[in-house]
């Protein structure tokens, strides 16, 4: 879902942390992903990054995920 939401700008996706325990609700876990975004034809700007972030958060929401922060 993350790969599809990030689209063509995504060049690498890594899961780098899985956390269980307080303050995460019992039976749930917190997953931390690192996304490397790159365009071959231009420099990405804040709008590009914000658009990918919105799309990814919406995609994980379809699975019951939420953005912690």
C-alpha distances in whole Angstrom, upper triangle without the diagonal:
4,6,5,6,9,10,13,14,12,15,14,11,13,13,17,18,18,20,22,25,26,25,22,23,24,21,19,17,16,14,14,12,14,13,16,16,18,20,23,25,25,25,22,23,22,21,18,17,17,15,12,13,13,10,8,10,10,6,7,10,9,9,12,11,14,15,18,20
4,5,5,6,9,12,12,9,12,11,8,11,11,14,16,16,19,21,24,25,24,21,23,24,22,19,17,15,12,12,9,11,9,12,12,15,17,20,22,22,22,19,20,19,18,16,14,14,13,10,10,11,8,6,8,10,7,7,11,11,11,13,11,13,13,16,18
4,6,5,6,9,10,7,9,9,8,11,12,16,18,18,21,24,27,29,28,25,26,27,25,22,20,18,15,14,11,12,9,11,11,13,15,18,20,20,20,18,20,19,18,15,14,15,14,10,12,13,10,8,12,13,10,11,14,14,14,17,15,17,16,19,21
4,6,5,9,10,9,12,12,11,14,16,19,21,21,24,26,29,31,29,26,27,29,27,23,22,21,18,17,14,15,12,14,13,15,16,19,20,21,21,18,20,20,18,15,15,16,13,10,12,13,9,8,12,11,9,11,14,13,14,17,16,17,18,21,23
4,5,9,10,9,13,13,12,15,16,19,20,21,23,25,28,29,28,25,26,28,26,23,21,19,17,16,14,14,11,13,12,15,15,19,20,20,20,17,18,17,15,13,12,12,10,7,9,9,5,5,9,8,6,9,12,12,13,15,14,15,15,18,20
4,7,6,6,9,10,10,13,15,18,20,21,23,26,29,30,28,26,27,29,28,24,22,20,17,15,12,12,9,10,8,11,12,15,17,17,16,13,15,14,13,10,9,11,9,5,8,9,7,6,10,11,9,11,14,15,16,18,16,17,15,19,20
4,6,6,9,11,12,15,17,20,23,24,27,29,32,33,32,29,31,33,31,27,25,23,20,19,16,15,11,12,9,11,11,14,15,16,16,14,16,16,15,11,12,13,11,8,11,12,9,10,13,13,12,14,17,17,18,21,19,20,19,22,23
4,5,8,11,12,16,19,22,24,26,29,32,35,36,34,32,34,36,34,30,28,26,23,21,17,16,12,11,9,8,8,10,12,13,14,12,15,16,15,11,12,15,12,10,14,15,13,13,17,17,16,18,21,21,22,24,23,23,22,25,26
4,6,9,11,15,18,20,23,25,27,30,33,34,33,31,33,35,33,30,27,24,21,19,15,13,10,8,5,5,6,9,11,11,11,9,12,13,13,9,9,12,11,8,12,14,12,12,16,17,16,18,21,21,22,24,22,22,21,23,24
4,6,7,11,14,16,19,21,24,27,30,32,30,28,30,32,30,27,24,22,18,16,12,10,7,6,5,6,9,11,14,14,14,12,14,15,15,11,11,13,12,9,11,14,12,11,15,16,15,16,19,20,20,22,20,20,19,21,22
4,7,10,14,16,19,22,25,28,31,33,32,30,32,33,32,28,25,23,19,17,13,11,8,6,6,6,9,10,14,15,14,13,16,17,18,14,13,17,16,13,15,18,16,15,18,20,18,19,22,23,23,25,23,23,22,24,24
4,7,10,12,16,18,21,25,28,30,29,27,29,30,29,25,22,20,16,14,10,8,6,5,7,9,12,14,17,18,17,15,18,19,19,16,14,17,17,13,15,18,16,14,17,19,17,17,21,22,21,23,21,21,20,22,22
4,7,9,13,15,18,21,24,26,25,23,25,27,25,22,19,16,13,11,7,6,5,6,9,12,15,17,20,20,19,17,19,19,20,17,15,17,17,13,13,16,15,12,15,17,15,14,18,19,18,20,17,18,17,18,20
4,6,9,12,15,18,22,24,23,21,24,25,23,20,16,14,11,8,5,5,7,9,12,15,18,20,24,23,22,20,22,21,22,20,17,19,19,16,15,18,17,14,16,19,17,15,19,20,19,20,17,18,17,18,19
4,6,8,11,15,18,20,20,18,20,21,19,16,13,11,7,6,4,6,9,12,15,18,22,24,27,27,25,23,24,23,24,22,19,20,21,17,16,19,18,14,15,18,16,14,17,19,17,18,15,16,15,15,17
4,7,10,14,17,19,19,17,20,21,20,17,13,11,8,6,6,7,10,13,16,20,23,25,29,28,26,24,25,24,25,23,20,21,22,19,17,20,20,17,17,21,19,17,20,22,19,20,17,17,16,15,16
4,6,10,13,15,15,14,17,17,17,14,10,8,6,5,7,10,13,16,19,23,26,29,32,31,29,26,27,25,27,25,22,22,24,21,18,21,21,17,17,21,19,16,19,21,19,18,15,16,14,14,15
4,7,10,13,13,11,14,14,13,10,7,6,5,7,9,12,16,19,22,25,29,31,34,34,32,29,29,28,29,27,24,24,25,22,20,22,22,18,17,20,19,16,18,20,17,16,14,14,14,13,15
4,7,9,10,8,11,11,11,9,6,5,7,8,12,15,18,22,24,28,32,34,37,36,34,31,31,29,30,29,25,25,27,24,21,23,23,20,19,21,21,17,18,21,18,17,14,14,14,12,14
4,7,8,6,8,8,8,7,5,6,9,12,15,19,22,25,28,31,35,38,40,39,37,34,34,32,33,32,28,28,29,26,24,25,25,22,20,23,22,18,19,21,18,16,14,15,15,14,16
4,6,5,7,7,9,8,8,9,12,15,18,21,24,28,31,34,38,41,43,42,39,36,36,34,34,34,30,30,31,29,26,27,28,24,22,25,24,21,21,23,20,18,16,16,17,14,16
3,5,7,8,11,10,10,10,14,16,20,22,26,29,31,35,38,42,44,42,40,36,36,33,34,34,30,29,31,29,26,26,28,25,22,25,25,21,21,24,21,19,17,16,16,13,15
4,6,9,12,10,10,10,13,15,19,22,24,28,30,34,37,40,42,40,38,35,34,31,32,32,28,27,29,27,24,24,26,23,20,23,23,20,19,22,20,17,15,14,14,11,12
4,7,8,6,6,7,11,13,17,20,23,26,28,32,35,38,41,39,37,33,33,30,31,30,27,26,27,25,22,22,23,20,18,20,20,17,16,19,17,14,12,11,12,10,12
4,6,6,8,9,13,16,19,23,25,29,31,35,38,41,43,42,39,36,35,33,33,32,29,28,29,27,24,24,25,22,19,21,21,17,17,19,16,13,12,12,14,12,15
4,5,8,11,14,18,21,24,27,31,33,37,40,43,45,44,42,39,38,36,36,35,32,31,32,30,27,27,27,24,22,23,23,19,19,20,17,15,14,15,17,16,18
4,7,11,13,17,20,23,26,29,32,35,38,41,44,43,41,38,38,35,35,34,31,30,31,28,26,26,26,23,21,22,21,17,17,18,15,13,13,15,17,16,19
4,7,10,13,16,20,22,26,28,32,35,38,40,39,37,34,34,31,32,31,28,27,27,25,22,22,22,19,17,19,18,14,14,16,12,10,10,11,13,13,16
4,6,10,13,17,19,23,25,29,32,35,37,37,35,31,32,29,30,29,25,25,25,23,20,21,21,18,16,18,17,13,14,16,13,12,10,11,12,11,14
4,7,10,13,16,20,22,26,29,32,35,33,31,28,28,26,26,25,22,22,23,20,17,18,19,15,14,17,16,12,14,16,13,12,9,9,9,8,11
4,7,10,13,16,19,23,26,29,31,30,28,26,26,24,25,23,20,20,21,18,15,17,17,13,13,16,14,11,13,15,13,13,10,10,10,10,12
4,7,10,13,16,20,23,26,29,27,25,22,23,21,22,21,17,18,19,16,14,16,16,13,12,16,15,12,15,17,15,15,12,12,10,10,11
4,6,10,13,16,20,22,25,24,22,20,21,19,20,18,15,16,17,13,12,15,14,11,12,15,14,12,15,17,16,16,13,13,11,12,13
4,7,10,13,17,19,22,21,19,17,18,17,18,16,13,15,16,13,12,15,15,12,13,17,16,14,18,20,19,20,16,16,14,14,15
4,6,10,13,16,19,18,16,14,15,15,16,13,10,13,13,10,10,13,13,10,13,16,14,14,17,19,19,20,17,17,15,16,17
4,7,10,13,16,15,13,12,14,14,16,13,10,14,14,11,12,15,15,13,16,18,17,18,21,22,22,24,21,20,18,20,20
4,7,10,13,12,10,8,11,12,13,9,8,12,12,9,11,14,13,13,16,18,17,18,21,22,23,24,21,21,19,21,21
4,7,9,9,8,7,11,13,13,10,10,14,14,11,14,17,16,16,19,21,20,21,24,25,26,28,25,25,23,25,24
4,6,6,7,7,10,13,13,10,11,15,14,13,16,18,17,17,21,22,21,23,26,27,28,30,27,27,25,27,27
4,6,8,10,13,16,17,14,15,18,18,16,19,22,21,21,24,26,25,27,29,30,31,33,31,31,29,31,31
4,7,9,13,16,16,13,15,19,18,17,20,22,21,22,26,27,26,28,31,31,33,35,33,32,30,32,32
4,6,9,13,13,11,13,16,16,16,19,21,20,21,24,25,26,28,30,31,32,34,32,31,28,31,30
4,6,10,11,9,11,14,15,15,17,19,20,20,23,24,25,26,29,30,32,33,30,29,26,28,27
4,7,8,6,7,10,11,11,13,15,16,17,19,21,21,23,25,27,28,29,27,25,23,25,24
4,5,5,7,9,10,11,13,15,16,17,19,20,22,23,25,27,28,29,26,25,22,24,22
4,5,5,6,8,10,10,12,14,15,16,18,20,21,22,25,26,27,24,22,19,21,19
4,5,5,6,9,10,10,12,14,15,16,18,20,21,23,25,26,23,21,19,21,20
4,6,5,6,9,10,11,12,14,16,17,19,20,22,24,25,22,21,19,21,21
4,5,5,6,9,10,11,12,14,15,17,18,20,22,23,20,18,16,18,17
4,5,5,6,9,10,11,12,14,15,16,19,21,21,18,16,14,16,15
4,5,5,6,9,10,11,12,14,15,17,19,20,18,17,15,18,18
4,5,5,6,9,10,10,12,14,16,17,19,16,15,14,17,17
4,5,5,6,9,10,11,12,15,16,16,14,12,10,13,13
4,6,5,6,9,10,11,13,15,15,13,12,10,14,14
4,6,5,6,9,10,11,13,15,13,13,12,16,17
4,5,5,6,8,10,11,13,10,10,10,13,15
4,5,5,6,9,10,10,8,7,7,10,12
4,6,5,7,9,10,9,9,10,13,15
4,5,5,7,9,9,10,11,15,17
4,5,5,7,5,7,9,12,15
4,5,5,5,6,8,12,15
4,6,7,9,12,15,19
4,6,9,12,15,18
4,7,10,13,16
4,7,9,13
4,6,10
4,6
4
